[in-house]
Amino acid sequence: MSHPAGFKPSASRRTVLAMGAASLVAASLRPARANPVGATDLPTSTYGAGTLPNGVRSRMIHGVNGLDVHILEAGYESLGRPLALLLHGFPDLAYGWRHLIPILADAGYHVVAPDQRGFGRTTGWVNGYDVPLGPFSLLNMTRDALGLVSALGYRRTAMFVGHDFGSPVAAFCALARPDVFPSVVLMSAPFPGPPALPFNTADSEASSVQPNTDNQKLAAALAALDPPRQYYQQYLSTRRANDDMWQPPSRFTRVSSRIFPRQER
């Protein structure tokens, strides 16, 4: 959707993102309840235990690339506003954007922050450690973002921000559909570019590509420390981590409860 005639956001993109970045650091990320079943519009009082800022609403958007997508949004009351789409990272939710959403809405945008595939109240994905990961590929999550923009009735975004894991999703969106995502803001996760394919190998007798063993070497070096250590990304890819996140150990629960105050579930 193009800007309405005479529209001028009251704050620059750099200014509002700088303001929002400070808010995101302090934002607690845990909503009241995950994966609901029911109505399209979710009363604000049932989400976030009353912690959403005024003007921010929670609702479901159905039929988005096989998902029912939960979003937080503001600035929806006036037609013709340009779309600002915000993609969260891991482990995070749309809820993590709640302090920035009203700032951008006050600047003149229709602001939408979805729970991405695999997160929060968004449903339609298969949960399980052993399920195929194809639906979570960056290209399929690009389809998720594209489908959401279309479902909201827009042809393009005016602002598109990806934080952490949302950053490569936003980058692939811009690569795949620059007509829909003409510019992006990538926060905390720089984009190294699209993956390269082996080049000029048609006449080679054998592949010259050597397997990358850096991860195994790092894991072995950390395991040899006293006490043993483990790189967080390697830990988070294990079955143990999956079990820990679904049923947190009591020590983790005690520590996290100090960081994130308990809310009604």
DOBA-328741 format. One record per residue: x, y, z of N, C-alpha, C in turn; residue in one letter; residue number from 1. Coordinates in steps of 0.05 Angstrom, whole numbers. Example, Ala and Ser with C-alpha at 12.3 -4.5 7.8 and 13.67 -1.06 7.14 Angstrom:
BEGIN
[[264; -114; 156]; [246; -90; 156]; [264; -66; 156]; 'A'; 1]
[[257; -45; 142]; [273; -21; 143]; [258; 1; 157]; 'S'; 2]
//
This chain:
BEGIN
[[17; -24; 0]; [0; 0; 0]; [18; 25; 0]; 'M'; 1]
[[13; 44; -18]; [28; 68; -19]; [19; 87; 2]; 'S'; 2]
[[36; 107; 8]; [29; 127; 28]; [5; 143; 19]; 'H'; 3]
[[-13; 150; 37]; [-35; 168; 30]; [-24; 195; 22]; 'P'; 4]
[[-40; 209; 6]; [-31; 235; -3]; [-27; 253; 21]; 'A'; 5]
[[-4; 267; 21]; [2; 285; 43]; [11; 272; 68]; 'G'; 6]
[[14; 245; 68]; [22; 232; 93]; [52; 237; 99]; 'F'; 7]
[[58; 245; 123]; [85; 248; 132]; [87; 237; 161]; 'K'; 8]
[[101; 215; 165]; [104; 205; 192]; [116; 226; 210]; 'P'; 9]
[[107; 228; 234]; [116; 249; 252]; [143; 244; 265]; 'S'; 10]
[[154; 220; 260]; [181; 214; 270]; [196; 198; 249]; 'A'; 11]
[[222; 202; 248]; [238; 187; 228]; [240; 158; 236]; 'S'; 12]
[[245; 141; 217]; [247; 112; 223]; [270; 107; 242]; 'R'; 13]
[[293; 122; 238]; [316; 118; 256]; [309; 126; 284]; 'R'; 14]
[[294; 148; 287]; [287; 158; 314]; [269; 138; 329]; 'T'; 15]
[[248; 129; 315]; [229; 111; 330]; [242; 84; 336]; 'V'; 16]
[[260; 75; 318]; [273; 50; 324]; [293; 52; 347]; 'L'; 17]
[[306; 75; 349]; [324; 80; 371]; [308; 80; 397]; 'A'; 18]
[[285; 93; 397]; [268; 94; 421]; [259; 66; 427]; 'M'; 19]
[[251; 51; 407]; [240; 24; 411]; [261; 4; 421]; 'G'; 20]
[[286; 8; 412]; [307; -11; 419]; [311; -11; 449]; 'A'; 21]
[[310; 13; 461]; [313; 14; 490]; [290; 0; 505]; 'A'; 22]
[[266; 3; 493]; [242; -10; 505]; [245; -40; 503]; 'S'; 23]
[[255; -50; 481]; [257; -79; 477]; [276; -92; 497]; 'L'; 24]
[[297; -78; 505]; [315; -89; 524]; [301; -95; 550]; 'V'; 25]
[[284; -77; 559]; [270; -80; 584]; [245; -96; 583]; 'A'; 26]
[[236; -103; 559]; [210; -116; 556]; [210; -144; 566]; 'A'; 27]
[[190; -151; 583]; [187; -179; 590]; [171; -192; 568]; 'S'; 28]
[[178; -218; 563]; [169; -230; 538]; [148; -251; 541]; 'L'; 29]
[[136; -254; 565]; [119; -277; 569]; [89; -268; 570]; 'R'; 30]
[[73; -277; 551]; [45; -269; 551]; [29; -287; 570]; 'P'; 31]
[[3; -282; 572]; [-13; -296; 592]; [-15; -326; 585]; 'A'; 32]
[[-20; -332; 559]; [-26; -360; 552]; [-19; -364; 523]; 'R'; 33]
[[-10; -388; 516]; [-2; -393; 488]; [-22; -411; 474]; 'A'; 34]
[[-23; -408; 447]; [-39; -425; 430]; [-68; -428; 438]; 'N'; 35]
[[-84; -406; 436]; [-112; -408; 444]; [-129; -420; 422]; 'P'; 36]
[[-152; -428; 429]; [-172; -437; 410]; [-197; -420; 414]; 'V'; 37]
[[-207; -408; 392]; [-231; -392; 396]; [-234; -370; 377]; 'G'; 38]
[[-244; -347; 386]; [-253; -325; 369]; [-230; -312; 355]; 'A'; 39]
[[-238; -296; 334]; [-218; -282; 318]; [-206; -259; 335]; 'T'; 40]
[[-223; -244; 348]; [-214; -222; 365]; [-210; -231; 393]; 'D'; 41]
[[-187; -226; 405]; [-181; -234; 432]; [-182; -210; 450]; 'L'; 42]
[[-200; -210; 470]; [-201; -187; 488]; [-174; -181; 500]; 'P'; 43]
[[-167; -155; 500]; [-141; -147; 511]; [-136; -157; 539]; 'T'; 44]
[[-158; -159; 555]; [-155; -167; 582]; [-146; -196; 585]; 'S'; 45]
[[-150; -213; 564]; [-142; -241; 565]; [-114; -245; 556]; 'T'; 46]
[[-100; -224; 545]; [-74; -227; 535]; [-55; -209; 550]; 'Y'; 47]
[[-33; -220; 560]; [-13; -204; 574]; [-21; -194; 601]; 'G'; 48]
[[-42; -206; 612]; [-51; -198; 640]; [-53; -168; 643]; 'A'; 49]
[[-65; -155; 622]; [-70; -127; 624]; [-45; -109; 620]; 'G'; 50]
[[-23; -120; 609]; [1; -105; 606]; [4; -92; 579]; 'T'; 51]
[[-14; -96; 560]; [-13; -83; 534]; [-18; -54; 537]; 'L'; 52]
[[-3; -37; 523]; [-8; -8; 524]; [-35; -2; 511]; 'P'; 53]
[[-46; 21; 518]; [-72; 30; 507]; [-69; 32; 476]; 'N'; 54]
[[-90; 23; 462]; [-90; 24; 433]; [-78; 0; 419]; 'G'; 55]
[[-67; -18; 434]; [-55; -43; 422]; [-75; -65; 427]; 'V'; 56]
[[-83; -79; 406]; [-102; -101; 408]; [-89; -127; 399]; 'R'; 57]
[[-101; -149; 408]; [-93; -176; 401]; [-115; -189; 385]; 'S'; 58]
[[-107; -201; 362]; [-128; -216; 347]; [-114; -237; 329]; 'R'; 59]
[[-131; -255; 318]; [-122; -276; 301]; [-129; -270; 272]; 'M'; 60]
[[-110; -277; 254]; [-114; -275; 225]; [-113; -303; 214]; 'I'; 61]
[[-135; -312; 203]; [-137; -340; 195]; [-129; -345; 166]; 'H'; 62]
[[-119; -369; 161]; [-113; -377; 133]; [-89; -364; 121]; 'G'; 63]
[[-67; -361; 136]; [-42; -349; 126]; [-21; -371; 121]; 'V'; 64]
[[-19; -380; 96]; [1; -401; 89]; [-3; -425; 108]; 'N'; 65]
[[-28; -432; 113]; [-34; -455; 130]; [-34; -449; 160]; 'G'; 66]
[[-31; -425; 167]; [-30; -417; 196]; [-54; -400; 203]; 'L'; 67]
[[-60; -400; 229]; [-77; -380; 241]; [-58; -363; 258]; 'D'; 68]
[[-53; -338; 248]; [-31; -322; 259]; [-42; -303; 280]; 'V'; 69]
[[-30; -303; 304]; [-36; -284; 324]; [-20; -259; 320]; 'H'; 70]
[[-33; -236; 321]; [-19; -210; 318]; [-26; -191; 341]; 'I'; 71]
[[-8; -173; 346]; [-13; -149; 361]; [-12; -126; 341]; 'L'; 72]
[[-31; -107; 343]; [-31; -85; 324]; [-42; -60; 337]; 'E'; 73]
[[-35; -38; 325]; [-44; -11; 332]; [-45; 6; 308]; 'A'; 74]
[[-60; 28; 309]; [-63; 45; 286]; [-82; 35; 265]; 'G'; 75]
[[-99; 15; 273]; [-117; 2; 254]; [-143; 18; 251]; 'Y'; 76]
[[-148; 38; 267]; [-174; 52; 267]; [-178; 68; 241]; 'E'; 77]
[[-156; 79; 230]; [-157; 96; 207]; [-149; 81; 182]; 'S'; 78]
[[-165; 82; 161]; [-158; 69; 136]; [-136; 85; 121]; 'L'; 79]
[[-121; 71; 105]; [-101; 84; 88]; [-74; 88; 101]; 'G'; 80]
[[-70; 79; 125]; [-44; 82; 138]; [-24; 62; 125]; 'R'; 81]
[[2; 70; 122]; [22; 51; 112]; [28; 30; 133]; 'P'; 82]
[[36; 7; 124]; [40; -16; 142]; [68; -18; 152]; 'L'; 83]
[[71; -21; 179]; [96; -26; 191]; [94; -55; 203]; 'A'; 84]
[[111; -73; 193]; [110; -101; 201]; [135; -107; 218]; 'L'; 85]
[[131; -119; 242]; [153; -124; 260]; [155; -154; 266]; 'L'; 86]
[[178; -166; 260]; [182; -194; 265]; [201; -198; 288]; 'L'; 87]
[[192; -214; 308]; [207; -219; 332]; [228; -240; 327]; 'H'; 88]
[[245; -245; 347]; [266; -265; 346]; [261; -288; 364]; 'G'; 89]
[[282; -303; 371]; [280; -326; 389]; [298; -320; 414]; 'F'; 90]
[[288; -327; 438]; [260; -335; 444]; [243; -311; 451]; 'P'; 91]
[[225; -304; 434]; [210; -279; 437]; [182; -283; 425]; 'D'; 92]
[[166; -262; 426]; [139; -262; 416]; [132; -235; 405]; 'L'; 93]
[[109; -232; 393]; [99; -206; 385]; [98; -187; 410]; 'A'; 94]
[[93; -199; 433]; [92; -185; 458]; [117; -168; 464]; 'Y'; 95]
[[140; -177; 454]; [164; -163; 458]; [165; -135; 445]; 'G'; 96]
[[147; -131; 425]; [146; -105; 411]; [126; -86; 424]; 'W'; 97]
[[113; -93; 446]; [90; -78; 455]; [96; -49; 462]; 'R'; 98]
[[121; -43; 470]; [127; -15; 476]; [132; 2; 451]; 'H'; 99]
[[142; -11; 430]; [147; 3; 405]; [122; 7; 388]; 'L'; 100]
[[103; -11; 390]; [79; -11; 373]; [65; 16; 375]; 'I'; 101]
[[58; 26; 399]; [43; 51; 400]; [60; 75; 391]; 'P'; 102]
[[86; 74; 394]; [103; 96; 384]; [101; 98; 354]; 'I'; 103]
[[102; 76; 340]; [100; 76; 311]; [71; 83; 302]; 'L'; 104]
[[51; 74; 317]; [24; 82; 311]; [20; 112; 313]; 'A'; 105]
[[31; 124; 334]; [29; 153; 337]; [44; 167; 315]; 'D'; 106]
[[63; 154; 302]; [78; 167; 280]; [62; 164; 254]; 'A'; 107]
[[39; 149; 254]; [22; 148; 230]; [21; 122; 216]; 'G'; 108]
[[32; 101; 228]; [32; 75; 215]; [10; 56; 226]; 'Y'; 109]
[[2; 37; 209]; [-13; 14; 219]; [8; -7; 226]; 'H'; 110]
[[11; -12; 252]; [33; -29; 262]; [23; -57; 268]; 'V'; 111]
[[36; -77; 257]; [29; -105; 261]; [53; -121; 269]; 'V'; 112]
[[51; -135; 292]; [72; -153; 301]; [60; -181; 305]; 'A'; 113]
[[68; -200; 288]; [57; -227; 291]; [74; -245; 309]; 'P'; 114]
[[61; -265; 321]; [76; -288; 332]; [83; -305; 308]; 'D'; 115]
[[109; -308; 303]; [117; -323; 279]; [111; -353; 282]; 'Q'; 116]
[[113; -367; 260]; [109; -396; 260]; [126; -409; 282]; 'R'; 117]
[[112; -426; 298]; [126; -440; 320]; [126; -425; 346]; 'G'; 118]
[[114; -401; 347]; [115; -384; 371]; [87; -376; 380]; 'F'; 119]
[[85; -373; 407]; [62; -360; 419]; [35; -372; 412]; 'G'; 120]
[[16; -355; 404]; [-11; -363; 399]; [-17; -371; 370]; 'R'; 121]
[[3; -367; 353]; [0; -376; 325]; [-2; -406; 324]; 'T'; 122]
[[-22; -416; 309]; [-26; -445; 307]; [-25; -454; 278]; 'T'; 123]
[[-25; -480; 274]; [-24; -491; 247]; [2; -505; 240]; 'G'; 124]
[[21; -503; 258]; [47; -516; 255]; [47; -541; 273]; 'W'; 125]
[[63; -561; 265]; [65; -586; 280]; [86; -584; 301]; 'V'; 126]
[[79; -589; 326]; [98; -588; 348]; [110; -615; 353]; 'N'; 127]
[[136; -617; 356]; [149; -642; 362]; [178; -641; 353]; 'G'; 128]
[[196; -652; 369]; [225; -650; 364]; [232; -665; 338]; 'Y'; 129]
[[217; -686; 332]; [225; -704; 309]; [210; -697; 283]; 'D'; 130]
[[194; -676; 283]; [179; -670; 258]; [197; -658; 238]; 'V'; 131]
[[191; -660; 212]; [208; -647; 191]; [209; -617; 195]; 'P'; 132]
[[232; -606; 189]; [237; -577; 194]; [231; -561; 169]; 'L'; 133]
[[223; -574; 147]; [218; -559; 122]; [199; -536; 126]; 'G'; 134]
[[176; -538; 140]; [158; -516; 144]; [171; -492; 158]; 'P'; 135]
[[194; -496; 171]; [207; -474; 185]; [230; -463; 169]; 'F'; 136]
[[232; -470; 144]; [253; -459; 127]; [249; -429; 124]; 'S'; 137]
[[271; -415; 118]; [269; -386; 115]; [250; -378; 91]; 'L'; 138]
[[250; -395; 70]; [233; -388; 48]; [204; -392; 55]; 'L'; 139]
[[197; -413; 71]; [169; -417; 78]; [161; -395; 98]; 'N'; 140]
[[179; -387; 115]; [171; -365; 134]; [170; -338; 119]; 'M'; 141]
[[184; -336; 96]; [179; -314; 78]; [151; -314; 67]; 'T'; 142]
[[141; -338; 60]; [113; -340; 51]; [94; -333; 74]; 'R'; 143]
[[100; -339; 98]; [84; -331; 121]; [80; -301; 122]; 'D'; 144]
[[103; -287; 120]; [102; -257; 121]; [87; -246; 97]; 'A'; 145]
[[92; -257; 74]; [79; -248; 49]; [49; -252; 51]; 'L'; 146]
[[41; -276; 61]; [13; -282; 64]; [-1; -264; 84]; 'G'; 147]
[[13; -257; 105]; [2; -239; 126]; [-3; -211; 114]; 'L'; 148]
[[17; -201; 99]; [14; -174; 87]; [-11; -174; 69]; 'V'; 149]
[[-13; -195; 53]; [-36; -197; 34]; [-62; -200; 49]; 'S'; 150]
[[-63; -216; 70]; [-88; -220; 85]; [-97; -194; 98]; 'A'; 151]
[[-78; -176; 105]; [-85; -151; 117]; [-94; -130; 96]; 'L'; 152]
[[-92; -137; 71]; [-102; -119; 50]; [-81; -99; 40]; 'G'; 153]
[[-56; -106; 42]; [-34; -88; 33]; [-20; -101; 10]; 'Y'; 154]
[[-8; -84; -8]; [8; -93; -30]; [38; -91; -23]; 'R'; 155]
[[45; -75; -3]; [73; -71; 5]; [74; -61; 33]; 'R'; 156]
[[98; -64; 45]; [103; -52; 71]; [117; -26; 68]; 'T'; 157]
[[111; -7; 86]; [126; 18; 87]; [150; 16; 106]; 'A'; 158]
[[148; -1; 126]; [169; -6; 145]; [169; -36; 152]; 'M'; 159]
[[192; -48; 151]; [194; -77; 157]; [218; -82; 174]; 'F'; 160]
[[214; -91; 198]; [235; -94; 218]; [237; -123; 227]; 'V'; 161]
[[261; -135; 226]; [266; -161; 236]; [286; -161; 258]; 'G'; 162]
[[280; -173; 281]; [299; -174; 303]; [308; -202; 308]; 'H'; 163]
[[334; -207; 312]; [344; -233; 318]; [336; -252; 296]; 'D'; 164]
[[322; -274; 303]; [314; -293; 282]; [295; -280; 261]; 'F'; 165]
[[281; -260; 269]; [264; -245; 250]; [281; -231; 229]; 'G'; 166]
[[306; -226; 235]; [323; -211; 216]; [329; -227; 190]; 'S'; 167]
[[338; -252; 191]; [341; -266; 166]; [315; -271; 151]; 'P'; 168]
[[293; -274; 166]; [267; -277; 153]; [261; -252; 137]; 'V'; 169]
[[265; -228; 149]; [260; -203; 135]; [279; -200; 111]; 'A'; 170]
[[304; -208; 115]; [323; -206; 93]; [315; -223; 69]; 'A'; 171]
[[306; -248; 74]; [297; -265; 52]; [272; -254; 39]; 'F'; 172]
[[254; -242; 55]; [231; -229; 44]; [238; -208; 24]; 'C'; 173]
[[258; -191; 31]; [267; -170; 13]; [280; -181; -13]; 'A'; 174]
[[295; -204; -10]; [307; -216; -33]; [286; -228; -52]; 'L'; 175]
[[266; -242; -40]; [246; -257; -56]; [225; -238; -68]; 'A'; 176]
[[216; -218; -53]; [195; -200; -63]; [201; -171; -56]; 'R'; 177]
[[221; -160; -70]; [227; -132; -65]; [204; -113; -72]; 'P'; 178]
[[185; -122; -88]; [162; -105; -93]; [144; -102; -69]; 'D'; 179]
[[144; -122; -52]; [127; -122; -28]; [142; -112; -4]; 'V'; 180]
[[168; -118; -3]; [185; -110; 20]; [208; -93; 9]; 'F'; 181]
[[203; -68; 2]; [224; -52; -12]; [247; -44; 5]; 'P'; 182]
[[244; -44; 32]; [266; -37; 50]; [262; -52; 76]; 'S'; 183]
[[284; -58; 89]; [283; -72; 114]; [302; -60; 135]; 'V'; 184]
[[295; -65; 160]; [313; -58; 182]; [320; -85; 196]; 'V'; 185]
[[346; -91; 198]; [355; -116; 210]; [368; -110; 236]; 'L'; 186]
[[357; -121; 258]; [367; -115; 285]; [381; -139; 297]; 'M'; 187]
[[405; -135; 306]; [421; -154; 322]; [431; -178; 307]; 'S'; 188]
[[423; -182; 282]; [432; -205; 267]; [437; -197; 238]; 'A'; 189]
[[462; -188; 232]; [469; -179; 205]; [465; -201; 185]; 'P'; 190]
[[457; -194; 161]; [451; -214; 140]; [476; -219; 123]; 'F'; 191]
[[487; -243; 122]; [511; -249; 107]; [507; -252; 77]; 'P'; 192]
[[482; -251; 69]; [476; -255; 40]; [464; -282; 35]; 'G'; 193]
[[453; -286; 11]; [441; -313; 5]; [463; -334; 4]; 'P'; 194]
[[456; -359; 10]; [476; -380; 10]; [488; -384; -18]; 'P'; 195]
[[514; -389; -18]; [527; -394; -44]; [526; -423; -51]; 'A'; 196]
[[525; -428; -77]; [526; -456; -88]; [554; -462; -99]; 'L'; 197]
[[562; -487; -99]; [588; -494; -111]; [589; -483; -140]; 'P'; 198]
[[611; -471; -147]; [614; -457; -172]; [634; -471; -190]; 'F'; 199]
[[627; -473; -216]; [645; -483; -237]; [655; -511; -230]; 'N'; 200]
[[637; -528; -223]; [644; -556; -215]; [636; -577; -235]; 'T'; 201]
[[625; -569; -258]; [614; -588; -277]; [634; -608; -287]; 'A'; 202]
[[659; -598; -291]; [680; -616; -302]; [699; -627; -281]; 'D'; 203]
[[692; -623; -256]; [709; -633; -234]; [703; -663; -230]; 'S'; 204]
[[724; -679; -225]; [720; -707; -221]; [709; -713; -193]; 'E'; 205]
[[716; -697; -174]; [707; -701; -147]; [701; -674; -134]; 'A'; 206]
[[684; -674; -115]; [677; -649; -102]; [700; -638; -86]; 'S'; 207]
[[706; -612; -90]; [728; -600; -75]; [718; -588; -49]; 'S'; 208]
[[692; -590; -44]; [681; -578; -20]; [687; -597; 4]; 'V'; 209]
[[700; -586; 24]; [707; -601; 48]; [686; -597; 69]; 'Q'; 210]
[[680; -618; 84]; [660; -615; 105]; [670; -596; 126]; 'P'; 211]
[[651; -580; 137]; [658; -560; 158]; [656; -574; 185]; 'N'; 212]
[[678; -576; 199]; [678; -589; 225]; [682; -569; 247]; 'T'; 213]
[[679; -543; 242]; [683; -523; 262]; [665; -527; 286]; 'D'; 214]
[[640; -534; 281]; [621; -538; 304]; [630; -561; 322]; 'N'; 215]
[[639; -583; 309]; [648; -606; 325]; [673; -599; 341]; 'Q'; 216]
[[691; -584; 329]; [715; -575; 344]; [708; -557; 367]; 'K'; 217]
[[690; -539; 363]; [682; -521; 384]; [668; -536; 407]; 'L'; 218]
[[651; -555; 400]; [637; -571; 420]; [657; -587; 437]; 'A'; 219]
[[677; -599; 423]; [697; -615; 438]; [714; -597; 456]; 'A'; 220]
[[721; -573; 446]; [738; -555; 463]; [723; -546; 487]; 'A'; 221]
[[697; -539; 484]; [682; -530; 507]; [677; -553; 527]; 'L'; 222]
[[672; -577; 516]; [668; -600; 534]; [692; -607; 550]; 'A'; 223]
[[716; -600; 540]; [741; -606; 554]; [747; -587; 577]; 'A'; 224]
[[732; -565; 579]; [736; -546; 601]; [727; -558; 627]; 'L'; 225]
[[737; -546; 649]; [729; -554; 676]; [717; -530; 690]; 'D'; 226]
[[691; -529; 695]; [672; -550; 687]; [665; -548; 657]; 'P'; 227]
[[654; -570; 646]; [648; -570; 617]; [628; -548; 610]; 'P'; 228]
[[632; -537; 586]; [614; -517; 575]; [601; -527; 550]; 'R'; 229]
[[580; -512; 541]; [567; -519; 516]; [557; -494; 503]; 'Q'; 230]
[[562; -491; 477]; [554; -468; 462]; [523; -468; 460]; 'Y'; 231]
[[511; -444; 465]; [482; -443; 469]; [467; -452; 444]; 'Y'; 232]
[[477; -446; 420]; [463; -454; 396]; [463; -485; 392]; 'Q'; 233]
[[485; -497; 400]; [486; -526; 399]; [467; -538; 419]; 'Q'; 234]
[[467; -527; 444]; [449; -537; 464]; [420; -535; 455]; 'Y'; 235]
[[412; -512; 444]; [385; -507; 436]; [375; -525; 413]; 'L'; 236]
[[393; -538; 400]; [385; -556; 378]; [381; -585; 388]; 'S'; 237]
[[384; -590; 414]; [383; -617; 424]; [356; -624; 435]; 'T'; 238]
[[350; -650; 437]; [325; -659; 449]; [323; -650; 478]; 'R'; 239]
[[345; -650; 493]; [344; -641; 520]; [334; -612; 523]; 'R'; 240]
[[344; -595; 505]; [335; -567; 506]; [305; -565; 500]; 'A'; 241]
[[296; -581; 481]; [267; -581; 475]; [251; -589; 500]; 'N'; 242]
[[260; -610; 514]; [246; -618; 538]; [248; -597; 560]; 'D'; 243]
[[272; -584; 562]; [276; -564; 583]; [257; -540; 578]; 'D'; 244]
[[253; -533; 553]; [236; -509; 547]; [206; -515; 551]; 'M'; 245]
[[198; -540; 546]; [170; -548; 551]; [165; -553; 581]; 'W'; 246]
[[185; -564; 595]; [183; -569; 623]; [208; -559; 637]; 'Q'; 247]
[[209; -533; 642]; [234; -521; 652]; [243; -534; 679]; 'P'; 248]
[[269; -538; 682]; [279; -548; 708]; [273; -528; 729]; 'P'; 249]
[[270; -537; 754]; [262; -519; 776]; [281; -496; 779]; 'S'; 250]
[[307; -500; 775]; [326; -478; 778]; [321; -456; 758]; 'R'; 251]
[[316; -465; 733]; [310; -445; 712]; [284; -430; 718]; 'F'; 252]
[[265; -445; 729]; [239; -432; 736]; [243; -411; 758]; 'T'; 253]
[[260; -417; 777]; [265; -397; 799]; [279; -373; 788]; 'R'; 254]
[[299; -377; 771]; [314; -354; 760]; [297; -338; 742]; 'V'; 255]
[[282; -351; 724]; [265; -336; 705]; [243; -321; 718]; 'S'; 256]
[[233; -332; 741]; [211; -318; 755]; [221; -292; 767]; 'S'; 257]
[[247; -289; 772]; [257; -264; 782]; [260; -244; 759]; 'R'; 258]
[[266; -254; 735]; [269; -237; 712]; [242; -229; 700]; 'I'; 259]
[[225; -249; 697]; [198; -245; 685]; [177; -250; 707]; 'F'; 260]
[[165; -229; 719]; [145; -234; 740]; [123; -252; 730]; 'P'; 261]
[[113; -269; 748]; [92; -288; 741]; [66; -273; 733]; 'R'; 262]
[[54; -283; 712]; [29; -272; 702]; [7; -294; 702]; 'Q'; 263]
[[-18; -285; 702]; [-39; -305; 701]; [-39; -320; 675]; 'E'; 264]
[[-42; -346; 677]; [-41; -363; 653]; [-69; -374; 647]; 'R'; 265]
//
